[in-house]
Amino acid sequence: MASGATPFRLSRETSDAVLEYSRKTHTLLHNTWSIRPQLEIIDKEYMMEGDLTEEERKARQALRAGDKTRYRNITIPVIMPQVQAAVGYLSQVFCSGNPIFPVAASPSYEDAALQIDAIMAENSKSAKWIRELLLFFQDGMKYNLHALEVAWEQRPVATLETDPSYKGGKEGKPKTTIWQGNVMRRMDMYNTIFDPRVAPCDIYRKGEFAGYIELQSRVELKRYINSLFGKVSVVTAEKAFESGGETAGMTSASSYAHYYLPQINPAALLDRNPLQSFDWLSWATNDPRKNRIRYKNMYQKFILYARILPNDFGMMVPEENTPQVWKFVIINNQVVLYAERLSNAHDYIPIIFGQPLEDGLQFQTKSFAKNALPFQQYQTALWNASTASKRRAVMDRGLYDPSRVSETVINSPNPSAKMPVRPAAYGKPLGEAYYAIPYKDELSQSFHAEAELVNKFADRANGQNPPYQGSFIKGNRTKHEYEDVMGHANWRNQTVALLQEHQVFSTVKEVLLLNILQFQDEKTIYSPSKKMHVEVDPLILRQAAIEFQVADGLVPTDKLMNIDSWQAFMQMIGSSESLQQEYDMGDLLSYLMKMQGADVAEFQKPKDLMLFQQQLTAWQQAAAMATKAGTPFSTPMPQIPQSVIEEMQKKQAMDAAKKPTASLQEQIAGAAAAASGPSGKTNGTGTATPSGTLPQANPPAVGQTGVPNA
């Protein structure tokens, strides 16, 4: 469930209207474009499983039976290495950072930027952004159409807390808490619905609908309903559990409105229909006294985002004649389980589509894989022609007299079998019963060279080359010349990355940031990259909202900040005393390091301590001069400020708590000291600690050679 969403209880008439609308969305898409057969063709060629000929089927069966003399038709891999090379490049651009989307801000909001960095890192780990993005890139390179759902969600998670009363304090006590954050979900294009009347890249802001179908078991559906926190009535939940057919939860698994599982790999590890993988009725009785709900084996959940006029559906809601984005959860295409109006600040359909190759022809533009498909087919034909020649060399062709020799004897698989002749051959020359057709192979040697040339054409079509696909090409270029050539050859990959940035990731970053600013609550997050705990304050984040610039691998923070200019400026300040007097070197360095991912603020000295050290240095110099001149010196030594004493006590307590041998009491005391305010008073989260005073050094007597140090 999205945080901040407004749930709505639908009437029967409104529910029927939503169900009819959802069916029309499937009809509109699949009557316009037969997407699933096209996706299957690409996937079969990508997995090199497109050869469905009888000869290939028999060869597979023979090899499976143990006959190692049979030649299979080999599909030359062209599509897969090129797609994976392109995916590898995009993954390095967009997924190699930590966090994936760093944030830059002005110096006055550097702490807010640090908080958002920590939130981004935590969300990417908890919601597994990397996996979803890699699959997202894979779809784009194969189909030239991919989609990513970006939404703010809440889900129950298990945590541990310390309770001395739980098993004597020997174990942590499990506790259920609510995790919330940005979730990315790659869309399975076989089961994704979208508005085909607009360009894919504009669906999130101009399209009327987008959604996806997924399978869920009875238990998983129950968990999903529980995650809605009581916003689904018992009656509606029961209707959802009892909806669908007797076995699969659907009446027709082939309908476009239902979940679709393509059959690509004939030798898959698990070749089974998931809709019939578990029979609930085989062990759970239908006796209403024991089981009141008639559960089904599997359920198909359709998540539909629609930009609608609520008045068209009979909804009595505020602004009913204004376009609004709604989310509907439909089970088995029969029951509207849940409906909510999305109140996100961005007002987008949270499924963002992209096309890595875009030329203005929308769905007619060929994908990366389709561009390489003719070359893979041509190379495969050349290679298999050579294989056919080898078959001809091993299994010769000939003419025989069927009246003298039987067909079974001629085609015997045993190469050393003796061949009996029929009685009609008695008394006649046996050489006349069979004639071997001469074998000549003059072209197969050139097939391999021609196939390699075709492979170069495929590389040229997609802008790839052997080094990008992991092959080392030896040459006589220097390292600088090689890097220069590869840099120019990378322009087409960079064009794809630029399209991805401005089609998808600019919107993704906008949605991520607005969701954080709108829904993030106050909490403490550990940042692995910064190796520190970050206190998240939503008020500070919203005050700094207009100052943020979210980066990624294509537009990193050093481009947003111009790090080279910063470094040149720091060098100028270091060599100019007038500039040092005009600028605060410490704050400049702290801001620069924080924007580069290294927070050095914890090592910065307090202002009171710096003032005390300056006063102490001046006192030491005056005392040394008086001692050297032999004159009396009675000026008292400056005293350490009380605030510095308290800060030192906190640090000592925290250092003691971090020791491996620290007891539980020491750790609690350290946490309380860190949470306490001035003069030992707490800020409401810890216990009071004695302020105390540090021992003060006595001023040196006149003539004493030593002077105290800070």
C-alpha distance (Angstrom), angle and dihedral (degrees) to the residues before:
residue distance angle dihedral
M1 . . .
A2 3.76 . .
S3 3.75 116.2 .
G4 3.77 113.8 -114.7
A5 3.82 93.2 20.4
T6 3.79 119.9 140.7
P7 3.85 112.1 -129.7
F8 3.79 118.4 -148.0
R9 3.82 131.1 -159.7
L10 3.82 107.9 -134.6
S11 3.77 124.5 -143.2
R12 3.79 119.2 -132.4
E13 3.81 92.5 -102.8
T14 3.80 92.0 48.7
S15 3.82 91.3 46.9
D16 3.81 91.0 52.3
A17 3.81 90.0 49.2
V18 3.83 91.2 51.6
L19 3.82 91.1 49.2
E20 3.80 91.3 50.6
Y21 3.80 90.0 47.6
S22 3.81 91.3 51.7
R23 3.81 91.2 51.8
K24 3.80 90.3 50.2
T25 3.81 90.7 53.8
H26 3.81 90.1 59.3
T27 3.79 92.0 45.3
L28 3.80 93.6 49.6
L29 3.80 92.7 51.4
H30 3.79 100.2 43.5
N31 3.79 96.3 40.2
T32 3.80 87.8 55.5
W33 3.77 100.5 44.4
S34 3.83 132.6 11.7
I35 3.75 93.5 -137.8
R36 3.80 101.6 162.2
P37 3.84 97.6 58.4
Q38 3.80 89.8 47.9
L39 3.79 91.5 51.2
E40 3.81 90.6 49.8
I41 3.80 92.1 52.9
I42 3.80 91.2 53.0
D43 3.81 93.8 45.6
K44 3.80 93.1 49.1
E45 3.79 91.6 51.5
Y46 3.82 90.7 44.0
M47 3.81 90.6 53.4
M48 3.85 90.9 40.7
E49 3.80 91.5 -120.0
G50 3.80 98.6 120.2
D51 3.83 96.5 106.6
L52 3.83 105.6 97.3
T53 3.81 97.5 159.2
E54 3.79 122.5 135.8
E55 3.80 91.3 -118.1
E56 3.81 91.6 56.1
R57 3.81 91.8 46.6
K58 3.80 92.5 52.4
A59 3.81 91.8 46.4
R60 3.81 90.6 53.1
Q61 3.78 91.7 49.5
A62 3.80 91.7 49.2
L63 3.79 92.7 49.2
R64 3.79 90.7 46.9
A65 3.80 88.2 53.0
G66 3.79 90.5 53.8
D67 3.80 102.3 -97.5
K68 3.80 102.2 139.7
T69 3.79 94.7 178.4
R70 3.79 95.5 76.1
Y71 3.80 121.5 101.0
R72 3.80 117.0 -138.0
N73 3.78 122.8 -152.4
I74 3.79 105.7 -104.4
T75 3.81 122.1 -145.9
I76 3.80 109.1 -145.8
P77 3.85 109.3 -128.3
V78 3.80 108.4 -121.6
I79 3.81 104.8 128.6
M80 3.80 98.9 47.5
P81 3.84 98.9 51.7
Q82 3.79 92.3 44.8
V83 3.81 93.0 48.3
Q84 3.79 92.6 46.9
A85 3.80 91.9 47.8
A86 3.81 90.6 52.8
V87 3.81 91.2 46.3
G88 3.79 89.6 50.2
Y89 3.80 91.1 54.4
L90 3.82 93.2 49.5
S91 3.80 91.4 46.4
Q92 3.80 90.3 54.2
V93 3.79 90.8 49.6
F94 3.78 100.0 45.8
C95 3.83 107.6 19.1
S96 3.80 106.8 39.9
G97 3.81 98.2 80.3
N98 3.78 127.2 91.7
P99 2.94 106.1 -116.5
I100 3.79 96.3 23.4
F101 3.80 91.7 -137.3
P102 3.83 109.7 32.5
V103 3.79 120.9 -167.0
A104 3.80 129.9 -132.0
A105 3.81 124.0 -164.1
S106 3.77 141.3 165.0
P107 3.84 118.0 -81.7
S108 3.81 91.8 -100.0
Y109 3.83 89.7 60.2
E110 3.79 101.1 36.8
D111 3.82 91.3 116.1
A112 3.81 90.7 53.8
A113 3.81 89.8 50.5
L114 3.80 89.1 51.9
Q115 3.81 89.8 52.5
I116 3.81 93.1 51.8
D117 3.80 90.4 46.9
A118 3.80 88.8 55.9
I119 3.82 91.8 47.2
M120 3.82 91.9 49.4
A121 3.81 91.9 49.6
E122 3.81 92.5 48.4
N123 3.82 93.7 46.7
S124 3.81 93.1 47.6
K125 3.80 90.8 53.2
S126 3.81 97.8 42.5
A127 3.82 95.0 43.9
K128 3.85 94.8 37.8
W129 3.79 96.6 -126.1
I130 3.82 94.5 172.9
R131 3.81 94.8 61.9
E132 3.78 92.4 47.1
L133 3.81 92.7 48.0
L134 3.81 93.2 49.7
L135 3.80 90.9 52.7
F136 3.81 88.2 45.0
F137 3.82 91.5 55.8
Q138 3.82 90.7 45.6
D139 3.81 91.2 55.8
G140 3.78 92.0 48.3
M141 3.78 94.3 53.0
K142 3.81 92.9 46.1
Y143 3.80 101.7 40.6
N144 3.83 104.3 16.4
L145 3.79 84.8 -128.3
H146 3.76 126.3 85.5
A147 3.78 137.0 155.4
L148 3.78 137.2 -156.9
E149 3.80 127.3 -163.5
V150 3.81 112.7 -144.7
A151 3.80 113.2 -174.0
W152 3.79 141.3 148.6
E153 3.79 108.7 -116.3
Q154 3.77 140.3 177.8
R155 3.78 123.8 -146.4
P156 3.80 135.9 168.0
V157 3.81 114.4 -108.3
A158 3.78 134.0 -179.3
T159 3.80 120.6 -113.4
L160 3.80 135.6 168.6
E161 3.78 129.5 -120.5
T162 3.80 132.7 -175.3
D163 3.79 113.0 -109.9
P164 3.84 116.5 165.6
S165 3.80 89.4 -158.7
Y166 3.82 92.9 58.4
K167 3.83 108.5 92.0
G168 3.77 90.7 -30.1
G169 3.79 93.3 -60.4
K170 3.82 91.6 -69.5
E171 3.80 94.0 116.5
G172 3.77 135.6 37.7
K173 3.79 114.5 -106.7
P174 3.83 114.3 -120.1
K175 3.78 114.3 -124.6
T176 3.79 131.9 -179.1
T177 3.78 115.2 -132.4
I178 3.79 133.8 170.5
W179 3.79 117.9 -106.2
Q180 3.76 117.3 -161.5
G181 3.76 131.4 -179.6
N182 3.79 147.7 108.3
V183 3.79 115.0 -45.1
M184 3.81 125.7 -164.5
R185 3.77 118.5 -159.8
R186 3.79 124.7 -177.2
M187 3.77 112.9 -135.9
D188 3.82 119.8 -124.4
M189 3.81 99.3 -131.5
Y190 3.81 91.9 -150.8
N191 3.79 88.8 63.4
T192 3.79 102.3 30.5
I193 3.79 122.4 110.8
F194 3.81 122.8 -158.6
D195 3.78 142.3 159.5
P196 3.84 105.7 -90.0
R197 3.82 93.5 -168.4
V198 3.81 94.2 80.9
A199 3.80 133.1 50.3
P200 3.82 111.8 -83.8
C201 3.80 92.9 -117.9
D202 3.82 90.8 55.5
I203 3.81 98.6 48.6
Y204 3.81 94.1 97.0
R205 3.82 92.5 58.8
K206 3.83 105.8 20.8
G207 3.79 105.1 26.4
E208 3.79 122.7 94.6
F209 3.80 99.2 -142.1
A210 3.79 146.2 8.7
G211 3.78 131.6 167.4
Y212 3.77 147.7 138.7
I213 3.81 142.0 -130.4
E214 3.79 124.2 -132.2
L215 3.79 135.8 174.2
Q216 3.78 122.8 -116.4
S217 3.77 133.1 179.5
R218 3.78 123.0 -130.8
V219 3.81 92.2 -97.6
E220 3.80 94.0 45.6
L221 3.81 91.1 50.2
K222 3.79 88.8 50.4
R223 3.81 90.1 52.3
Y224 3.79 90.5 49.2
I225 3.80 91.7 52.0
N226 3.81 89.9 49.2
S227 3.82 89.7 51.5
L228 3.81 88.3 61.6
F229 3.82 87.0 70.6
G230 3.80 100.0 -128.5
K231 3.80 96.7 -44.9
V232 3.83 92.6 122.4
S233 3.79 116.9 75.0
V234 3.80 120.6 -127.7
V235 3.79 91.6 -118.2
T236 3.81 92.9 53.3
A237 3.81 91.6 46.8
E238 3.81 91.3 52.1
K239 3.82 91.4 50.1
A240 3.78 89.5 51.2
F241 3.82 92.9 50.0
E242 3.81 92.4 49.2
S243 3.82 96.6 43.3
G244 3.79 124.4 109.0
G245 3.79 134.6 33.4
E246 3.78 127.3 -40.9
T247 3.80 97.9 -93.6
A248 3.76 115.3 15.4
G249 3.77 101.4 25.2
M250 3.81 88.8 -114.3
T251 3.75 135.8 76.2
S252 3.80 96.2 -141.1
A253 3.79 122.1 26.6
S254 3.80 91.1 -172.2
S255 3.79 95.5 60.3
Y256 3.80 116.5 112.2
A257 3.79 89.0 -128.1
H258 3.78 90.6 65.2
Y259 3.79 137.4 72.1
Y260 3.80 112.7 -75.4
L261 3.79 124.7 -152.9
P262 3.83 113.6 -170.2
Q263 3.80 119.6 -142.8
I264 3.80 103.7 -137.3
N265 3.80 108.5 141.9
P266 3.83 113.8 52.2
A267 3.81 90.1 -166.0
A268 3.81 98.0 48.0
L269 3.78 119.2 156.4
L270 3.80 90.6 -121.2
D271 3.78 115.9 28.3
R272 3.78 101.9 179.7
N273 3.78 137.4 118.1
P274 3.82 106.8 -109.2
L275 3.79 90.5 -153.1
Q276 3.81 88.7 67.8
S277 3.79 100.1 32.1
F278 3.80 96.5 108.7
D279 3.79 128.2 33.2
W280 3.78 108.7 -152.4
L281 3.82 92.4 -179.1
S282 3.81 92.9 56.8
W283 3.78 92.2 76.8
A284 3.82 106.3 12.4
T285 3.79 113.6 78.3
N286 3.79 123.6 -133.8
D287 3.81 92.0 -135.4
P288 3.82 103.3 132.0
R289 3.80 90.7 -146.1
K290 3.81 89.7 64.0
N291 3.78 103.9 27.8
R292 3.79 116.8 20.3
I293 3.84 95.9 -179.5
R294 3.81 121.4 67.7
Y295 3.80 100.1 -139.9
K296 3.79 123.9 -161.8
N297 3.79 129.2 -138.1
M298 3.80 97.3 -111.3
Y299 3.77 137.1 -1.1
Q300 3.78 131.0 -144.3
K301 3.78 112.8 -140.5
F302 3.79 117.4 -161.6
I303 3.82 115.7 -161.8
L304 3.79 107.6 -161.3
Y305 3.80 124.0 -173.7
A306 3.79 110.8 -167.7
R307 3.79 134.7 176.9
I308 3.79 100.8 -144.2
L309 3.78 145.5 156.3
P310 3.83 102.2 -114.2
N311 3.81 90.6 -149.7
D312 3.83 89.3 66.0
F313 3.81 88.6 63.7
G314 3.79 96.4 42.8
M315 3.82 93.8 -106.5
M316 3.79 115.8 157.2
V317 3.80 98.8 -149.8
P318 3.83 134.4 131.3
E319 3.83 114.2 -77.8
E320 3.79 90.5 12.1
N321 3.82 92.7 171.1
T322 3.80 94.4 49.9
P323 3.83 119.4 92.0
Q324 3.79 108.9 -102.0
V325 3.82 133.8 179.2
W326 3.81 112.2 -121.4
K327 3.77 133.0 -178.7
F328 3.81 119.9 -143.7
V329 3.82 125.6 -172.4
I330 3.81 110.7 -156.6
I331 3.81 123.3 -173.6
N332 3.81 120.0 -150.5
N333 3.80 89.9 -18.1
Q334 3.82 87.7 -79.1
V335 3.81 110.5 78.5
V336 3.81 128.8 48.1
L337 3.78 98.8 -142.6
Y338 3.78 98.9 -179.1
A339 3.80 140.1 2.5
E340 3.78 128.6 -171.6
R341 3.74 138.4 165.3
L342 3.79 112.1 -125.2
S343 3.78 112.0 -128.7
N344 3.81 96.6 -171.7
A345 3.78 115.5 148.3
H346 3.82 92.3 -128.4
D347 3.86 94.0 57.6
Y348 3.82 91.6 -148.7
I349 3.77 132.0 136.8
P350 3.83 95.9 -106.2
I351 3.84 94.6 -131.1
I352 3.79 110.7 91.3
F353 3.82 118.9 -162.6
G354 3.78 127.7 -160.1
Q355 3.80 142.7 -177.6
P356 3.83 115.5 -150.9
L357 3.82 89.2 -159.4
E358 3.79 111.7 43.8
D359 3.79 126.5 171.3
G360 3.80 102.4 155.7
L361 3.81 95.7 -92.6
Q362 3.82 91.8 102.4
F363 3.82 110.4 -159.5
Q364 3.82 94.0 7.5
T365 3.79 92.9 67.9
K366 3.79 111.1 107.8
S367 3.76 119.3 -120.8
F368 3.79 127.5 -121.8
A369 3.82 88.8 -101.9
K370 3.81 94.7 46.1
N371 3.81 90.4 53.8
A372 3.80 89.5 57.9
L373 3.82 95.7 40.8
P374 3.86 98.6 88.6
F375 3.79 91.3 49.8
Q376 3.81 92.0 50.0
Q377 3.80 90.7 49.7
Y378 3.81 92.8 47.6
Q379 3.80 93.7 47.7
T380 3.78 89.9 47.2
A381 3.81 90.7 52.3
L382 3.81 91.3 51.3
W383 3.77 93.1 47.8
N384 3.79 93.9 47.1
A385 3.79 90.0 48.7
S386 3.79 86.9 58.4
T387 3.81 89.2 47.0
A388 3.80 90.1 51.5
S389 3.79 88.2 54.0
K390 3.80 89.6 54.3
R391 3.79 89.8 50.2
R392 3.79 88.0 51.7
A393 3.80 90.9 52.0
V394 3.80 92.5 51.3
M395 3.79 98.9 37.3
D396 3.80 105.7 37.7
R397 3.75 123.3 -154.3
G398 3.79 123.1 -127.6
L399 3.79 149.5 156.2
Y400 3.78 121.3 -109.3
D401 3.78 138.9 -179.1
P402 3.84 106.7 -115.5
S403 3.81 89.9 -159.2
R404 3.79 89.8 63.5
V405 3.86 103.8 30.3
S406 3.81 126.9 32.4
E407 3.80 123.2 -128.5
T408 3.81 91.8 -121.0
V409 3.79 91.8 57.3
I410 3.79 93.9 46.6
N411 3.84 93.3 50.6
S412 3.81 96.7 42.1
P413 3.85 111.0 145.0
N414 3.82 90.1 -143.6
P415 3.82 106.9 93.8
S416 3.83 92.6 -159.8
A417 3.80 98.7 43.1
K418 3.83 118.1 130.5
M419 3.82 113.1 -120.7
P420 3.80 117.4 -140.0
V421 3.79 118.4 -155.2
R422 3.77 127.9 -138.8
P423 3.82 121.4 -105.5
A424 3.79 89.6 -103.8
A425 3.80 88.0 71.0
Y426 3.82 94.4 57.5
G427 3.76 112.3 119.3
K428 3.81 93.6 12.5
P429 3.84 129.4 102.8
L430 3.82 108.4 -91.0
G431 3.80 91.2 -147.3
E432 3.78 88.5 71.6
A433 3.82 92.0 59.0
Y434 3.83 94.7 68.8
Y435 3.81 135.0 29.1
A436 3.87 120.4 -170.5
I437 3.79 114.3 -143.3
P438 3.84 107.9 -130.2
Y439 3.84 114.8 -108.2
K440 3.80 118.6 -134.0
D441 3.81 123.3 173.8
E442 3.80 110.7 -175.6
L443 3.83 101.9 144.0
S444 3.80 109.5 39.1
Q445 3.81 92.4 82.0
S446 3.79 90.0 61.3
F447 3.81 92.7 48.8
H448 3.81 93.5 78.5
A449 3.80 94.1 51.3
E450 3.79 89.9 47.6
A451 3.80 91.4 49.1
E452 3.80 90.3 52.9
L453 3.79 90.0 52.0
V454 3.81 90.3 51.1
N455 3.80 88.5 51.1
K456 3.80 89.2 58.1
F457 3.79 89.0 52.9
A458 3.81 88.5 54.7
D459 3.82 90.8 51.4
R460 3.79 89.5 50.2
A461 3.81 92.5 49.6
N462 3.81 93.1 56.7
G463 3.78 99.5 30.1
Q464 3.80 94.0 -113.4
N465 3.79 130.1 132.1
P466 3.81 135.9 -172.8
P467 3.84 95.9 -92.8
Y468 3.82 90.6 55.4
Q469 3.81 88.2 52.6
G470 3.80 93.2 51.6
S471 3.83 100.2 -94.1
F472 3.80 120.6 131.0
I473 3.81 113.0 -133.9
K474 3.78 113.5 -158.6
G475 3.77 116.5 -145.0
N476 3.79 145.0 145.0
R477 3.82 97.1 -102.4
T478 3.76 122.9 119.0
K479 3.80 119.9 -117.7
H480 3.81 91.2 -102.6
E481 3.82 92.5 49.6
Y482 3.80 91.6 47.5
E483 3.82 93.0 50.3
D484 3.81 90.4 47.6
V485 3.82 92.2 51.9
M486 3.80 92.3 45.9
G487 3.78 90.5 48.1
H488 3.80 91.6 56.5
A489 3.81 90.8 43.7
N490 3.80 88.6 55.4
W491 3.79 94.9 64.0
R492 3.80 94.2 95.4
N493 3.79 91.6 52.0
Q494 3.79 88.7 48.9
T495 3.80 89.6 52.0
V496 3.80 89.3 55.8
A497 3.81 89.9 48.6
L498 3.81 90.9 49.8
L499 3.79 90.7 52.0
Q500 3.79 90.2 49.4
E501 3.80 90.1 50.1
H502 3.79 95.4 52.7
Q503 3.80 97.7 33.8
V504 3.78 99.7 44.6
F505 3.77 119.0 -1.5
S506 3.78 99.2 50.4
T507 3.81 87.0 58.2
V508 3.81 92.9 40.6
K509 3.81 91.0 54.2
E510 3.79 90.8 47.3
V511 3.81 91.9 51.4
L512 3.82 93.0 45.1
L513 3.79 92.9 51.1
L514 3.80 95.8 44.2
N515 3.80 91.3 48.2
I516 3.80 90.8 52.7
L517 3.79 92.9 47.4
Q518 3.80 91.9 47.1
F519 3.80 104.3 39.5
Q520 3.82 109.5 19.0
D521 3.79 113.9 116.6
E522 3.79 130.0 -156.0
K523 3.79 112.7 -78.6
T524 3.80 145.3 129.3
I525 3.80 117.6 -102.1
Y526 3.78 127.8 -173.0
S527 3.80 112.7 -133.1
P528 3.85 110.8 -151.2
S529 3.81 93.1 -167.0
K530 3.82 91.9 51.9
K531 3.84 93.5 34.7
M532 3.78 92.3 -137.9
H533 3.80 142.7 95.0
V534 3.80 114.3 -100.4
E535 3.80 122.4 -154.1
V536 3.81 108.6 -140.4
D537 3.81 114.6 -148.4
P538 3.86 112.2 -176.3
L539 3.82 91.8 -160.8
I540 3.82 91.8 58.9
L541 3.83 90.5 46.9
R542 3.80 93.9 52.6
Q543 3.79 93.0 46.2
A544 3.81 89.3 54.7
A545 3.83 95.7 41.7
I546 3.80 97.3 113.7
E547 3.80 92.2 49.5
F548 3.81 98.2 61.2
Q549 3.80 125.8 105.5
V550 3.80 113.7 -173.4
A551 3.79 114.4 -150.0
D552 3.79 135.7 -167.2
G553 3.80 138.1 -179.8
L554 3.80 93.3 -69.7
V555 3.82 95.1 45.3
P556 3.81 103.1 28.2
T557 3.78 125.0 -175.3
D558 3.79 92.1 -100.8
K559 3.82 88.0 65.0
L560 3.79 92.0 46.5
M561 3.81 91.8 48.2
N562 3.83 101.2 29.9
I563 3.79 93.5 -129.9
D564 3.82 93.1 -169.9
S565 3.79 90.8 61.6
W566 3.80 90.1 47.2
Q567 3.78 91.9 53.3
A568 3.81 92.4 47.3
F569 3.80 88.7 50.1
M570 3.82 91.5 51.0
Q571 3.81 90.1 51.6
M572 3.80 91.1 51.0
I573 3.80 91.4 50.7
G574 3.80 91.0 48.9
S575 3.79 91.3 57.1
S576 3.83 98.5 41.0
E577 3.81 121.9 71.0
S578 3.82 92.1 -167.5
L579 3.82 90.9 56.4
Q580 3.80 90.8 47.1
Q581 3.79 89.0 57.1
E582 3.81 91.2 48.9
Y583 3.84 98.9 46.4
D584 3.80 133.8 45.4
M585 3.79 103.6 -120.1
G586 3.81 93.9 -168.0
D587 3.80 95.5 55.0
L588 3.81 92.0 44.0
L589 3.79 92.1 53.0
S590 3.81 92.7 44.7
Y591 3.82 92.1 52.9
L592 3.80 93.5 46.3
M593 3.81 92.3 50.0
K594 3.82 92.8 46.5
M595 3.79 92.7 52.7
Q596 3.81 88.3 51.7
G597 3.79 91.7 54.3
A598 3.81 100.1 -97.6
D599 3.79 114.1 109.1
V600 3.82 108.9 -160.0
A601 3.81 95.5 168.2
E602 3.82 92.8 107.2
F603 3.82 88.9 63.1
Q604 3.78 93.8 51.3
K605 3.80 114.7 111.2
P606 3.82 118.8 -121.7
K607 3.81 115.4 -106.7
D608 3.82 91.2 -119.0
L609 3.81 91.2 54.5
M610 3.82 92.2 49.4
L611 3.84 90.4 50.5
F612 3.79 91.0 48.3
Q613 3.82 91.7 50.3
Q614 3.81 90.7 51.3
Q615 3.80 91.2 50.2
L616 3.80 91.4 46.5
T617 3.81 92.0 49.9
A618 3.82 91.0 51.8
W619 3.83 90.4 47.6
Q620 3.82 91.3 49.8
Q621 3.80 92.1 50.7
A622 3.85 91.5 49.1
A623 3.82 90.8 47.7
A624 3.81 91.8 49.1
M625 3.82 92.2 50.2
A626 3.83 91.1 48.7
T627 3.78 91.1 49.2
K628 3.78 91.5 49.2
A629 3.82 92.2 49.3
G630 3.83 92.9 44.0
T631 3.82 93.5 -125.0
P632 3.83 124.9 137.6
F633 3.82 116.4 -94.4
S634 3.79 117.0 -165.6
T635 3.81 102.6 159.3
P636 3.84 107.8 127.7
M637 3.79 118.5 -120.8
P638 3.83 114.4 -104.3
Q639 3.81 114.0 -98.0
I640 3.81 123.3 -124.6
P641 3.83 109.0 -106.2
Q642 3.80 116.0 -109.5
S643 3.83 91.3 -122.8
V644 3.81 90.5 58.4
I645 3.81 90.6 49.7
E646 3.80 91.4 52.8
E647 3.80 92.2 47.4
M648 3.80 91.0 51.3
Q649 3.80 90.7 49.8
K650 3.79 90.7 52.4
K651 3.80 91.7 50.3
Q652 3.79 91.9 48.6
A653 3.80 90.8 50.6
M654 3.80 92.6 48.6
D655 3.81 92.6 47.2
A656 3.79 89.4 52.1
A657 3.80 91.2 49.3
K658 3.83 91.8 51.5
K659 3.80 93.8 56.1
P660 3.82 114.2 109.5
T661 3.81 90.1 -125.6
A662 3.81 95.0 49.4
S663 3.78 113.9 129.0
L664 3.77 124.3 -130.6
Q665 3.82 90.4 -103.3
E666 3.81 91.0 53.3
Q667 3.79 91.5 49.9
I668 3.81 91.9 49.9
A669 3.80 90.5 47.8
G670 3.81 90.6 50.1
A671 3.80 92.0 50.8
A672 3.80 90.4 48.1
A673 3.80 91.5 49.9
A674 3.81 90.6 51.3
A675 3.80 90.9 51.2
S676 3.83 96.4 45.8
G677 3.78 122.3 103.7
P678 3.83 130.1 -141.0
S679 3.80 120.1 -38.1
G680 3.79 92.7 15.6
K681 3.82 94.9 -62.9
T682 3.80 116.8 138.1
N683 3.77 125.8 -128.2
G684 3.77 92.2 -134.4
T685 3.79 99.1 -82.4
G686 3.79 102.1 75.6
T687 3.78 142.0 33.0
A688 3.79 125.1 -92.9
T689 3.79 117.8 -92.4
P690 3.81 127.1 -159.6
S691 3.76 110.9 -97.5
G692 3.82 96.6 -149.7
T693 3.78 126.1 167.1
L694 3.74 131.9 -103.5
P695 3.82 117.8 -119.9
Q696 3.78 109.7 -90.7
A697 3.80 121.8 -135.3
N698 3.81 117.8 -120.6
P699 3.81 117.9 -121.1
P700 3.80 113.2 -103.3
A701 3.77 119.1 -105.3
V702 3.79 120.8 -113.0
G703 3.76 109.6 -79.4
Q704 3.80 94.8 21.3
T705 3.77 109.6 136.9
G706 3.81 99.6 -152.6
V707 3.77 124.7 73.4
P708 3.79 125.7 -164.2
N709 3.79 120.6 -103.3
A710 3.78 126.6 -140.0
